[in-house]
Amino acid sequence: MSCLSLALSGLPGAAFAQQQWSIATSSTGSSPYVTGSNIATALNRLQTKVVLSAQTSGGFNENLALVAQKKVDLGLGTSFHAADAYEGRGRYKEVQGREMFRNLRLLFPVTMDSWHMVVRADSGIQSIPDLKGKKVNLNVPASATRGINERVLAAAGVAVGDLRAFDIATKGSFDAIRDRVVDASGNILPKGAGILQQLATGVPIDLVPVPESVFEGINKGFHGTLARTEIPAGTYPGQTKAVPTFGIPAVLIVHKDASPELVYHFVKTYWDNIADLTKLDRTLGDVALELAAKGTTPPLHPGAERYFRERGVLR
């Protein structure tokens, strides 16, 4: 049984027995693993009711199943995968035992990677329709990034056949821009990503903006699970203007049976100390409290809901 579902003392005001919590992340050294480890490190310093540890896993999709089956206490996942799993749609429509995902509950987003359409400054590309006829990397066919890129193009009225499309994985995409293999590459990255900082230091680049109408079309396709955001001016060398785009929140998921008191304690500790957490991990600062309280699918866990109501961001 998950340690989050252990019974608490029935005495009012009784102290919690110290609990061991696991956070399912991804492979060792991956961004989700680093995020989970940083959260564990910070919260272990700030309180003593729970001892947190990051756990390696097969990634976000596996994490949802691990939480649903009570094999871990917390799990990181993308907002749209968590919503699809709970609703039994998309890739989860035919999953055996998909009813277990109805046990998922949302805590809050912890990080938010943003869509970057990176183009060479000398490419002449200033908008999504300008990509027509250009050499554009859309990422490998099976990747989530490829699917998102195709949805962005469709929302802007651009077909993949209108491009000279390339299938280069993220790790090789910026070398391809530098070496003029491609003119542009669509990638999902945290704001200020080091790999893009390095490219912009040596190669003049631009970022293509996402108009509001295009964002609305994309977000509708993702059932409202994306977030409108912008990449501030000066985020990358040579970037003089803020660039409107959208973000994909990575959320923390918990089982519905998790103790409301322990979940409340966790959420309160996290958000009451978010400034300190951001000093440890800059990416945690990309999510505002107001965004954290907007999640509706899966439903918020009652412990998280209690905290957000106390803070006045949920009514």
C-alpha positions in Angstrom: 0.0 0.0 0.0 1.2 3.5 -0.8 2.7 5.3 2.2 0.5 8.3 1.4 -2.6 6.3 2.2 -1.4 5.1 5.7 -3.9 6.0 8.4 -3.2 9.0 10.6 -3.9 9.2 14.2 -7.5 10.1 15.1 -6.5 12.4 17.8 -6.9 16.1 17.0 -3.6 17.9 16.5 -1.6 14.7 16.8 1.8 14.8 15.2 2.3 12.9 11.9 4.5 9.8 11.9 7.3 10.5 9.5 6.4 9.1 6.1 8.5 8.0 3.1 7.4 9.4 -0.2 8.6 8.4 -3.6 8.4 10.7 -6.7 8.4 8.8 -10.0 10.4 10.9 -12.6 12.2 9.4 -15.6 15.7 8.0 -16.4 18.7 9.1 -14.3 20.0 12.5 -15.4 16.9 13.4 -17.4 15.2 16.7 -16.8 12.3 15.1 -14.9 14.7 13.2 -12.7 16.6 16.4 -11.9 13.3 18.2 -11.1 12.1 15.5 -8.8 15.5 15.3 -7.1 15.6 19.1 -6.5 12.0 19.1 -5.1 13.0 16.2 -2.8 16.2 18.0 -1.6 14.4 21.3 -0.9 11.4 19.9 0.9 13.5 17.5 3.0 15.3 20.6 4.3 12.1 22.5 4.9 10.0 20.0 6.9 10.3 16.6 8.7 6.9 15.0 8.3 7.8 13.3 5.0 11.1 12.1 3.6 11.0 12.5 -0.2 13.1 10.6 -2.8 13.2 10.8 -6.6 12.7 7.4 -8.2 13.8 6.5 -11.8 11.1 5.3 -14.1 10.2 4.7 -17.8 8.9 8.3 -18.1 5.8 10.3 -17.8 3.4 7.7 -19.2 4.6 5.0 -16.9 4.4 7.4 -13.9 0.7 7.8 -14.3 0.2 4.0 -14.1 2.6 3.7 -11.1 0.5 6.3 -9.2 -2.8 4.8 -10.3 -1.6 1.4 -9.0 -0.2 2.9 -5.7 3.3 1.7 -6.6 4.6 5.2 -6.0 3.3 8.2 -4.0 3.8 11.0 -6.5 4.4 11.1 -10.2 5.5 13.6 -12.8 3.5 13.8 -16.1 2.5 16.2 -18.8 -0.8 18.0 -18.3 -2.3 16.6 -21.5 -1.3 13.0 -20.9 -2.7 13.2 -17.3 -6.0 14.5 -18.7 -6.1 12.0 -21.5 -5.4 9.1 -19.0 -8.1 10.3 -16.6 -10.7 10.7 -19.4 -9.6 7.5 -21.2 -9.0 9.1 -24.6 -6.1 9.3 -27.1 -3.4 6.7 -26.5 -5.2 5.6 -23.3 -8.5 4.7 -25.0 -7.5 1.1 -25.6 -5.2 0.6 -22.6 -6.2 -2.5 -20.6 -7.4 -1.6 -17.2 -7.7 2.0 -18.1 -10.3 2.5 -15.4 -7.4 2.7 -12.9 -6.6 6.2 -14.2 -9.8 7.5 -12.7 -7.9 7.2 -9.4 -5.5 10.0 -10.4 -5.7 13.4 -8.8 -3.9 16.6 -9.6 -1.6 18.5 -7.2 -0.1 21.3 -9.4 2.3 22.0 -12.3 5.9 22.2 -11.3 7.6 23.2 -14.5 6.6 24.4 -17.9 8.5 23.8 -21.1 7.7 26.2 -23.9 7.4 25.7 -27.7 10.3 27.3 -29.5 10.3 27.6 -33.2 14.0 28.5 -33.7 15.1 30.0 -37.0 18.3 31.3 -38.4 18.1 35.1 -38.4 19.0 35.2 -42.1 16.3 32.8 -43.1 13.6 35.4 -43.7 11.2 33.5 -41.5 9.1 35.8 -39.2 5.8 33.9 -38.9 4.6 30.3 -39.0 3.3 30.7 -42.6 6.8 31.8 -43.6 7.9 28.3 -43.0 6.4 27.2 -46.3 9.1 26.0 -48.7 11.8 26.1 -46.0 13.9 23.3 -44.5 12.1 22.7 -41.2 13.0 20.1 -38.6 9.8 18.6 -37.0 11.6 16.0 -34.8 11.4 12.2 -35.2 7.9 10.8 -36.1 7.2 9.0 -32.9 8.1 11.9 -30.6 5.6 14.1 -28.7 7.5 17.1 -30.1 6.7 15.9 -33.7 3.0 15.7 -32.8 2.9 19.1 -31.3 4.8 20.7 -34.2 2.3 19.2 -36.6 -0.6 20.6 -34.6 0.9 24.0 -34.5 1.3 24.0 -38.3 -2.3 22.8 -38.8 -3.6 25.5 -36.5 -1.8 28.1 -38.6 -3.1 26.6 -41.9 0.2 25.1 -42.9 0.5 21.5 -44.1 3.6 19.3 -43.5 3.8 18.9 -47.3 4.2 22.7 -47.6 7.7 22.3 -46.0 10.9 20.6 -46.7 10.4 18.6 -43.5 13.3 16.9 -41.5 13.1 14.2 -38.8 16.0 15.2 -36.5 15.9 14.4 -32.8 16.1 17.3 -30.3 19.7 16.7 -29.4 20.8 17.1 -33.0 18.4 19.9 -34.1 20.5 22.9 -33.2 23.6 21.5 -34.8 21.5 21.2 -37.9 20.6 24.9 -37.7 24.2 25.9 -37.1 25.4 23.8 -40.1 22.6 25.1 -42.4 21.1 21.6 -42.7 17.8 23.2 -41.8 16.5 26.8 -41.6 14.2 26.2 -38.6 13.5 23.7 -35.8 10.4 23.3 -33.6 11.4 22.2 -30.1 9.9 21.9 -26.6 12.4 23.4 -24.1 12.6 25.2 -20.8 13.0 28.9 -21.1 16.7 29.8 -21.3 17.7 26.3 -22.2 21.5 26.0 -22.2 21.6 24.1 -25.6 19.9 27.1 -27.3 22.0 29.6 -25.4 25.0 28.0 -26.9 23.6 28.1 -30.4 22.5 31.8 -30.1 26.0 32.7 -28.9 27.5 31.6 -32.2 24.7 31.9 -34.7 22.2 34.8 -34.9 18.7 33.3 -34.4 15.1 34.4 -34.1 12.1 32.8 -32.4 8.8 32.7 -34.3 5.8 34.0 -32.3 2.5 32.1 -31.8 -0.5 34.3 -32.5 -3.5 34.1 -30.1 -5.7 32.5 -32.8 -3.2 29.8 -33.4 -2.8 29.1 -29.7 -6.5 28.8 -29.3 -6.7 26.2 -32.0 -3.8 24.2 -30.6 -5.2 24.4 -27.0 -8.6 23.2 -28.1 -7.0 20.1 -29.6 -5.3 19.5 -26.3 -8.6 20.0 -24.4 -7.4 23.2 -22.7 -4.4 21.6 -21.0 -1.8 24.0 -22.4 -0.8 27.4 -21.0 -0.3 30.8 -22.8 3.1 32.2 -22.0 6.0 34.2 -23.5 9.7 34.0 -23.8 10.9 37.3 -22.2 13.3 39.6 -24.1 16.9 38.9 -23.4 16.3 35.2 -22.6 18.7 34.3 -25.4 21.7 36.3 -26.9 20.4 38.8 -29.5 16.7 38.4 -28.5 15.4 42.0 -28.2 11.7 41.3 -27.9 9.4 39.1 -25.9 8.0 36.2 -28.0 4.5 35.0 -27.3 4.2 31.2 -27.4 2.6 28.4 -25.3 3.8 26.1 -22.6 3.2 22.4 -21.7 3.0 22.1 -17.9 4.6 19.1 -16.2 2.3 18.3 -13.3 2.5 16.3 -10.0 0.0 13.6 -9.8 -1.2 11.7 -6.6 -3.7 8.9 -5.9 -7.2 9.9 -4.8 -6.7 7.9 -1.6 -3.7 10.0 -0.5 -4.2 11.5 3.0 -5.7 15.1 2.6 -3.7 16.3 5.6 -0.4 15.0 4.2 -1.1 16.3 0.8 -2.1 19.7 2.2 1.2 19.8 4.2 3.2 19.0 1.1 1.5 21.6 -1.1 1.7 24.2 1.6 5.4 23.6 2.2 6.1 23.7 -1.5 4.2 27.0 -2.3 5.0 28.8 0.9 8.7 28.3 0.0 8.6 28.6 -3.8 11.2 31.5 -3.7 13.7 29.2 -2.1 12.9 26.3 -4.4 13.4 28.5 -7.4 16.9 29.4 -6.2 17.7 25.7 -6.2 16.0 25.0 -9.6 15.3 27.9 -11.9 12.7 26.0 -13.9 10.4 25.8 -10.9 9.9 29.5 -11.2 8.2 29.2 -14.6 4.9 28.3 -12.9 2.9 30.9 -11.0 0.6 30.1 -8.1 -2.4 31.2 -10.2 -1.6 28.7 -12.9 -1.1 26.0 -10.3 -4.7 26.3 -9.2 -6.3 26.2 -12.7 -6.0 22.4 -13.1 -9.3 20.6 -13.5 -8.4 17.2 -15.2 -7.7 15.1 -13.3 -9.6 16.8 -10.5 -7.5 18.6 -7.8 -6.8 16.5 -4.8 -8.8 17.8 -1.8 -5.6 18.6 0.1 -4.3 20.7 -2.8 -7.7 22.3 -3.2 -7.8 23.3 0.5 -4.5 25.1 0.2 -5.4 27.0 -3.0 -8.7 28.1 -1.5 -6.8 29.4 1.6 -4.5 31.4 -0.8 -7.5 32.9 -2.6 -6.6 31.6 -6.0 -9.4 29.0 -6.1 -13.1 29.7 -5.5 
